[in-house]
């Protein structure tokens, strides 16, 4: 009887072990509770695309229009996370609108509003380096330690294509590259860095920092910020464009760390106001950059027209009839057609026509 009892206990033990390794429930340890929806967050079923911007001064509305453009062109419904470094009273303005949008677009994006943070010993100096707070981007590797990769954009950037179009360039990095930028110029005759810079800069014509893919993991391994401080100390009296100049100097000394993306991912008035110097006719303009206030100026009305079309679009409306058709009509208006940048209206519409055509 005792022998039978021992055999029975061994059989039960073996059965339990078999169940644990083969029949136990398949718990998904990556799922997390979404505090706003009360459901498992969809972001764990897909990759999260981090988009980071810095907003100060009068940039609240411009920031919101940038975010709206990214959501509008998120055709493949990737999960977006917007991280905005900002200050009062912009925090409440941005929060209120983003909360409304998230209620309308359930589980398509999330956001985080963070306070500005600069090195304590020289906070005011960094904050006023160029445009208010723009230098914040230089410290993203240490401020966002849990983020592997992100897309940094200035607030005066508008998406005219899905984020996957630019994100694919992360996969093209070689083993040394930590970031990607577009050239500052395409033509030496109008280049700023090659004619006026009093400091080293990347390549022949420099790079523009308004759109920047950043592999933060690699940047931390490179000790990015430990390179930034001595550059600023040496060149601070010779730089004109603040953090962009620091980035140019850094990649002058470390060119192997930078990947160059095409100009259609950072299309600016300089590309069309004198002559067309960015060949975007094949793939279309992917991100448009209204630097120097061109989204709010009549100097090149194409830029203001694109901004106004996205600003006035409502998420609850039809994207074809309430965004694409009005944009087509506005781009055909005489002031746009007669301007030098009006010649690239077709490039502006190329991706939108493909995504939001009449069958949408």
TORFIFI-206710 format. One line per 4 residues: their letters; for each residue x, y, z of C-alpha. Coordinates in steps of 0.001 Angstrom, whole numbers, plus 524288, in hexadecimal, padded with zeros to 5 digits. Layout:
N
A	X/Y/Z ~ ...
END
This chain:
360
XXXX	80000/80000/80000 ~ 80B11/80921/8034F ~ 81180/80634/7F63D ~ 804D1/80953/7EF26
XXXX	803A6/81645/7F66C ~ 8117A/81A63/7F276 ~ 80EAF/816EB/7E432 ~ 80259/81EFC/7E481
XXXX	80993/82AE6/7E9EA ~ 8141B/829A0/7DF73 ~ 809BB/828B9/7D4D8 ~ 80310/8352A/7D9CF
XXXX	8100C/83C5E/7DA55 ~ 81366/838A0/7CC60 ~ 805CA/83C93/7C7D5 ~ 80728/849E0/7CE3F
XXXX	81487/84C3F/7C808 ~ 80F37/8485F/7BAA9 ~ 803E4/851ED/7BC49 ~ 80CC9/85D05/7C056
XXXX	8158B/85BC2/7B475 ~ 80BAB/857E6/7AA30 ~ 7FDD9/85B60/7AE16 ~ 7FEF4/867C3/7B623
XXXX	7F7B8/873AD/7B15A ~ 7FF56/87BF8/7A79F ~ 8005F/8889A/7AF60 ~ 804B2/89459/7A76A
XXXX	80E8A/89B3C/7B00C ~ 80FD5/8A68A/7A674 ~ 801C1/8AB0B/7A7B2 ~ 7FF2E/8B682/7B096
XXXX	7F327/8BD3B/7B59A ~ 7F027/8C9F4/7AEA4 ~ 7EBA3/8D371/7B915 ~ 7E370/8DBA8/7AFDA
XXXX	7DBCD/8D10F/7A8D9 ~ 7DB45/8C631/7B2ED ~ 7DFF2/8BC71/7A8B7 ~ 7ECD3/8B60C/7A554
XXXX	7F46A/8C05C/79E00 ~ 7F564/8BDC9/78F85 ~ 8030E/8C387/78FAC ~ 80854/8B66F/79457
XXXX	8031C/8AFA7/78854 ~ 80AF5/8B8AC/77F7E ~ 8175E/8C06E/78024 ~ 815FB/8CDD2/7862A
XXXX	81AC2/8D907/77DC0 ~ 81FE9/8E3DA/78674 ~ 81EC4/8F1C3/78132 ~ 82540/8FC44/7896C
XXXX	82431/90B13/788B4 ~ 82778/916C3/7913B ~ 81D6D/921AE/7928F ~ 81F9D/92EDE/798F1
XXXX	81AE0/93CC1/79765 ~ 80FD7/93DD2/78D7C ~ 81178/93024/787E4 ~ 805AB/92914/78DBA
XXXX	7FCED/929BB/781AD ~ 8080C/926A6/77879 ~ 80B52/91AB9/780B5 ~ 7FD45/9160C/78036
XXXX	7FCA1/9177A/7716E ~ 80944/90FB3/77038 ~ 8036C/904E8/77896 ~ 7F6C5/90540/770CD
XXXX	7FE50/90372/76428 ~ 80551/8F76B/7697C ~ 7F85E/8F169/76DAD ~ 7F193/8F53C/760F5
XXXX	7FBF7/8EE8B/758AD ~ 7FD08/8E2BA/761AE ~ 7F69A/8DABF/756F4 ~ 7FB90/8CDA0/75BE9
XXXX	7F6AD/8D073/769AD ~ 803B0/8CEDB/7705A ~ 803A2/8D1D5/77ECC ~ 8092C/8DF75/780EC
XXXX	80E51/8E533/78D72 ~ 81091/8F3DB/78DBF ~ 81A1C/8F8DE/797E8 ~ 81990/9079A/7991F
XXXX	82308/90F4E/7A18B ~ 81C2B/91BED/7A50A ~ 8192C/9260E/7AF65 ~ 80D82/92CAF/7B5BD
XXXX	803FE/93152/7B0CC ~ 80604/92957/7A469 ~ 804D5/91CA6/7AC05 ~ 7F65B/91E4E/7AED0
XXXX	7F33E/9232F/7A116 ~ 7F9B8/91775/79AA6 ~ 7F46F/90DC9/7A494 ~ 7E662/91213/7A2BD
XXXX	7E6A0/9107C/793FD ~ 7EE12/903A9/793FE ~ 7E4AF/8FDF6/79DEE ~ 7D940/90178/7950B
XXXX	7DFDE/8FB36/78956 ~ 7E338/8EEF5/790D1 ~ 7D506/8ED72/794D3 ~ 7D164/8EE1B/7866C
XXXX	7DC7C/8E569/781A6 ~ 7DC41/8DAB0/78BC9 ~ 7E8CD/8D2C1/78D0C ~ 7EFBA/8D93E/78187
XXXX	7F933/8E1AB/78922 ~ 7FD8B/8E608/7967C ~ 804FA/8F1C9/79B37 ~ 80DCE/8F643/7A619
XXXX	8105B/90459/7A9BF ~ 81D56/9065C/7B0A5 ~ 82356/9126D/7B6DF ~ 82F5B/91887/7B0F7
XXXX	83BFB/913F9/7B6F8 ~ 84985/91952/7B443 ~ 8567E/91777/7BB4F ~ 85515/91E37/7C871
XXXX	861A3/925FA/7C7D4 ~ 85DF4/92CD1/7BB24 ~ 84F3E/92B33/7B9B8 ~ 84C54/93904/7B527
XXXX	857A2/938EC/7AB8F ~ 852EF/92C68/7A4F5 ~ 844B7/93090/7A4F6 ~ 847CA/93D2B/79DA6
XXXX	8523A/93782/794BF ~ 84A29/939A3/7886A ~ 83B68/938D4/7875B ~ 8353A/9372B/794CD
XXXX	837E2/92985/799F2 ~ 83C9B/923E8/78CED ~ 84922/91EFD/79338 ~ 84106/91568/79B31
XXXX	842F8/90B70/7903E ~ 85173/90AA6/7937D ~ 84E27/9041A/7A06B ~ 843E2/8FA3B/79C07
XXXX	84CB6/8EE45/79DDB ~ 84D9F/8F09E/7AC8B ~ 83FB6/8F5C3/7AE2E ~ 8391B/8EA40/7A751
XXXX	840E9/8DECF/7AC82 ~ 8360B/8D4F3/7A9E8 ~ 834A7/8D889/79B81 ~ 83CEA/8D182/79169
XXXX	83A12/8D99E/78529 ~ 83211/8E59A/781BD ~ 82F18/8EFA6/77772 ~ 831D2/8FD7F/77BEB
XXXX	82ADF/90855/77489 ~ 82A4F/91706/77624 ~ 81CAE/91C38/778AC ~ 81C78/92266/76B18
XXXX	81C93/91514/76475 ~ 810D0/90ED6/75DD7 ~ 80F9C/90095/75A12 ~ 80B3A/8FE2B/74C12
XXXX	80DAD/8EF84/74C97 ~ 80C62/8E446/75654 ~ 816C6/8E3B6/760D5 ~ 81B20/8D685/75B90
XXXX	820AF/8DD81/74FA1 ~ 82B4D/8E424/75785 ~ 82C67/8D9EA/76249 ~ 8316B/8CFF7/75855
XXXX	83E79/8D70F/75839 ~ 841A0/8D1C8/765AA ~ 842CC/8C4A4/75EE4 ~ 84CB6/8CA5C/75564
XXXX	85637/8CEBA/76000 ~ 86337/8C7AB/76014 ~ 8694C/8C341/76CDA ~ 86F50/8D09E/76FCE
XXXX	86438/8DA08/76C8B ~ 85C6B/8DFFF/777AB ~ 853DE/8EA36/770E8 ~ 84E90/8EEB0/763CE
XXXX	84CD2/8FC68/75E4A ~ 84A01/902E5/75145 ~ 853AA/90C53/74AF0 ~ 85291/91ABA/74E3B
XXXX	85409/91E19/73FD2 ~ 854C1/91776/732AA ~ 85BA4/9226A/72B59 ~ 8688E/928F8/72ECB
XXXX	8643A/935EE/728E1 ~ 85A2D/9382B/7338B ~ 8603C/92FF4/73E58 ~ 86185/936A6/74B6D
XXXX	86BD2/92E5D/75216 ~ 8755D/92E12/746B5 ~ 87481/93CF4/74530 ~ 872FA/94251/752E5
XXXX	875DD/93864/75DA9 ~ 88116/93BA1/766E0 ~ 881FC/92DD1/76C07 ~ 88346/91FEE/7669C
XXXX	876FF/9199A/76109 ~ 872F6/90C90/75B6A ~ 8761D/90991/74D2E ~ 87622/913E3/74279
XXXX	869DD/91B40/74645 ~ 86643/91759/75426 ~ 859E0/910DC/75929 ~ 84CD6/9160E/75E0F
XXXX	8487F/91161/76B69 ~ 839D0/913E6/76A25 ~ 8370E/90584/7674E ~ 83FE4/8FBDA/76E38
XXXX	83F44/8ED29/76FCA ~ 8462D/8E9E5/77C7C ~ 84A69/8DC85/78131 ~ 84B52/8E021/78F86
XXXX	85129/8D311/79379 ~ 85CBE/8D531/78A7C ~ 85DAF/8E388/78E36 ~ 85EC9/8DFC8/79C88
XXXX	86955/8D5CD/79938 ~ 8707D/8E080/791BD ~ 86F7A/8E989/79DAF ~ 868BF/8F3BC/79549
XXXX	86784/8FE57/79F7B ~ 875B9/8FD33/7A372 ~ 878EE/90137/79581 ~ 86F12/90C62/79591
XXXX	87480/913BE/7A157 ~ 88280/915ED/79C8C ~ 87D8B/919AE/78EF7 ~ 874D2/92412/794E0
XXXX	87FA5/928FE/79DAD ~ 88914/92A81/7923B ~ 87FF5/92FEA/787DB ~ 87517/9370E/78F1C
XXXX	879B7/94472/78A88 ~ 87A1B/93FFA/77C54 ~ 86D37/938F2/77A91 ~ 86148/93F5D/77463
XXXX	856E2/934C3/773FB ~ 8587D/92FAE/781C8 ~ 8568E/9212F/783BE ~ 85695/91E9D/7750F
XXXX	8645C/923FA/7743B ~ 86898/91B7D/77FAC ~ 862FA/90F8F/778C3 ~ 86A2B/9134E/76C4A
XXXX	87702/914E0/7737E ~ 87556/907DD/77A6F ~ 872DB/90086/76DB8 ~ 87E2F/907A8/7673A
XXXX	886FB/900C6/770F1 ~ 87F36/8F410/77061 ~ 879D2/8F2E8/76276 ~ 878DE/8E431/7639E
XXXX	86E11/8E5FA/76DC8 ~ 86471/8ECB1/76487 ~ 85B32/8E75E/75A2E ~ 85638/8F0F8/74FE9
XXXX	847E1/8F08C/74BFB ~ 84253/8F6C7/73F8D ~ 83DE1/904EF/73F2A ~ 82F76/9013F/73D85
XXXX	82F75/8FD5C/74BEA ~ 832BD/90B64/74FE5 ~ 82D85/913DC/744D8 ~ 82F7F/9226F/7474F
XXXX	82CDB/92F38/74010 ~ 83B34/92FB0/73C1C ~ 838A7/923C7/7339D ~ 82F58/92B32/72AB3
XXXX	82F80/939E1/72CE3 ~ 83AE0/93C9F/7239A ~ 83AFE/93055/71B5B ~ 836C0/92253/71D3F
XXXX	8424E/91BAB/723B2 ~ 83BE0/90FCF/72A10 ~ 8378F/90568/7207F ~ 82B48/90082/7274A
XXXX	82307/8FE0A/71B30 ~ 824BE/8EF4B/71BB6 ~ 82118/8EC68/729D3 ~ 81A81/8F914/72DF8
XXXX	81D6E/901F6/73975 ~ 81CFC/8F9EE/745EE ~ 81ED4/90433/75091 ~ 81DF4/912C3/74E2F
XXXX	8252D/91C97/756A6 ~ 81FBA/92A5C/757AB ~ 82BCE/93003/75E05 ~ 82D7F/93EA7/75FF8
XXXX	81ECA/94003/761AA ~ 81ADE/93C03/753D9 ~ 80EBC/934C4/7588D ~ 809A0/941E2/75D42
XXXX	80EB8/94A98/7525E ~ 80A34/94E3C/744B3 ~ 8180A/94E41/73F3C ~ 81634/9409B/73993
XXXX	80796/93DEC/73AF2 ~ 80900/92F67/7383C ~ 80E39/92D57/745FD ~ 80355/9350F/74C6C
XXXX	7F935/92DDE/74420 ~ 7FDD3/9206A/7486C ~ 7FE13/9249C/756A8 ~ 7F053/92A52/755EB
XXXX	7EACE/91DFE/74F8B ~ 7EFCE/91558/75A7A ~ 7EC4C/91EFB/7653B ~ 7DE18/91FDE/760BC
XXXX	7DC06/91145/75EC4 ~ 7D395/90AAC/76919 ~ 7D65E/8FC7C/76C92 ~ 7C802/8F8CA/76C80
XXXX	7C670/8FD18/75E4B ~ 7C97B/8F686/75151 ~ 7D7CF/8F79D/74DC1 ~ 7D538/8F7D8/73F15
XXXX	7CA5E/901EC/73E78 ~ 7CEA1/90A1D/74A24 ~ 7DD5A/909EB/748BC ~ 7E24B/90546/73B8B
XXXX	7D880/90C28/732BA ~ 7D9A7/9195D/739B3 ~ 7E886/9183B/7396F ~ 7E86D/91577/72AC6
XXXX	7DFC3/92147/7287D ~ 7E803/92A3A/7310F ~ 7F4A8/9261E/72A6A ~ 7EEAF/92998/71D48
XXXX	7EBB6/93776/721B1 ~ 7F285/9426A/71A79 ~ 7FB5B/94733/72595 ~ 80111/93989/726FD
XXXX	8024B/93717/71868 ~ 80956/943E0/7161F ~ 8133C/941AF/720E8 ~ 82014/93ABF/71E96
XXXX	81CD4/92FF8/7285D ~ 80F80/92DEF/72217 ~ 8163B/925BD/717BA ~ 817AE/91A7C/7214F
XXXX	80926/9198C/724C0 ~ 8088D/90C42/71E26 ~ 8137D/9074B/726D9 ~ 80C0A/90C02/732CD
XXXX	80015/90425/72EB5 ~ 806C5/8F7DC/729CE ~ 805EC/8EF9A/73623 ~ 7F8AF/8F521/73A45
XXXX	7F2D4/8F206/72CEA ~ 7F7C7/8E420/72E07 ~ 7F2B8/8E204/73BD6 ~ 7E62C/8E9F9/73BE3
XXXX	7E196/8E962/72DB3 ~ 7D322/8E963/72A00 ~ 7D1B8/8DB10/72DD6 ~ 7D5EE/8DDDE/73BD8
END
